[in-house]
Amino acid sequence: MLRRGLPIGVTNLAELGMLTAPTLVIGTLGVVAVAAHGIVIRITSLALVAHIGLARPKSGIDVSTP
């Protein structure tokens, strides 16, 4: 379980870091920049979620079987 779960967990952590770090930097630019960044993040997240949804079944992890 660790052999399959660890790489997936590290990937998720990296994705989270890549989405959070720019937000902290943009936060210093003002309210309008943060709002614009929020809109862009929502749009790109939709594309990212679609690809993750297509990739997960191919990873071979089946949570329904013990």
C-alpha positions as CSV (number, residue, x, y, z in Angstrom):
1,M,0.0,0.0,0.0
2,L,2.8,2.4,0.8
3,R,4.5,1.6,-2.5
4,R,1.5,2.9,-4.4
5,G,0.2,5.5,-1.9
6,L,3.4,7.4,-1.3
7,P,4.0,8.6,-4.8
8,I,0.4,9.6,-5.1
9,G,0.6,11.5,-1.8
10,V,3.8,13.3,-2.8
11,T,2.2,14.3,-6.1
12,N,-0.8,15.7,-4.4
13,L,1.4,17.6,-2.0
14,A,3.4,19.0,-4.9
15,E,0.3,20.1,-6.7
16,L,-1.0,21.8,-3.5
17,G,2.3,23.6,-3.0
18,M,2.4,24.8,-6.6
19,L,-1.1,26.2,-6.3
20,T,-0.6,27.8,-2.8
21,A,2.8,29.5,-3.2
22,P,1.7,31.9,-6.0
23,T,-1.4,32.9,-4.0
24,L,0.8,33.9,-1.1
25,V,3.0,36.0,-3.4
26,I,0.0,37.6,-5.2
27,G,-1.5,38.4,-1.9
28,T,1.0,41.2,-1.5
29,L,-0.2,42.9,-4.7
30,G,-3.6,43.9,-3.6
31,V,-7.3,42.8,-3.6
32,V,-7.8,43.1,-7.3
33,A,-4.8,40.9,-8.1
34,V,-6.0,38.3,-5.6
35,A,-9.5,38.3,-7.1
36,A,-8.1,37.9,-10.6
37,H,-5.8,35.1,-9.5
38,G,-8.8,33.4,-7.8
39,I,-10.7,33.4,-11.1
40,V,-7.8,32.0,-13.0
41,I,-7.2,29.3,-10.4
42,R,-10.8,28.2,-10.6
43,I,-10.7,27.9,-14.4
44,T,-7.4,26.0,-14.4
45,S,-8.6,23.8,-11.6
46,L,-11.5,22.6,-13.7
47,A,-9.0,21.4,-16.4
48,L,-6.8,19.8,-13.8
49,V,-9.6,17.9,-12.1
50,A,-10.7,16.5,-15.4
51,H,-7.2,15.1,-16.1
52,I,-6.9,13.7,-12.6
53,G,-10.3,12.1,-12.9
54,L,-9.2,10.4,-16.1
55,A,-5.8,9.4,-14.8
56,R,-6.8,7.8,-11.4
57,P,-8.6,4.8,-12.8
58,K,-5.4,4.0,-14.8
59,S,-3.3,4.0,-11.7
60,G,-4.5,0.5,-10.8
61,I,-5.7,1.4,-7.3
62,D,-9.0,-0.1,-6.4
63,V,-10.4,1.0,-3.1
64,S,-13.5,-1.2,-3.3
65,T,-11.6,-4.5,-2.7
66,P,-9.9,-5.3,0.6
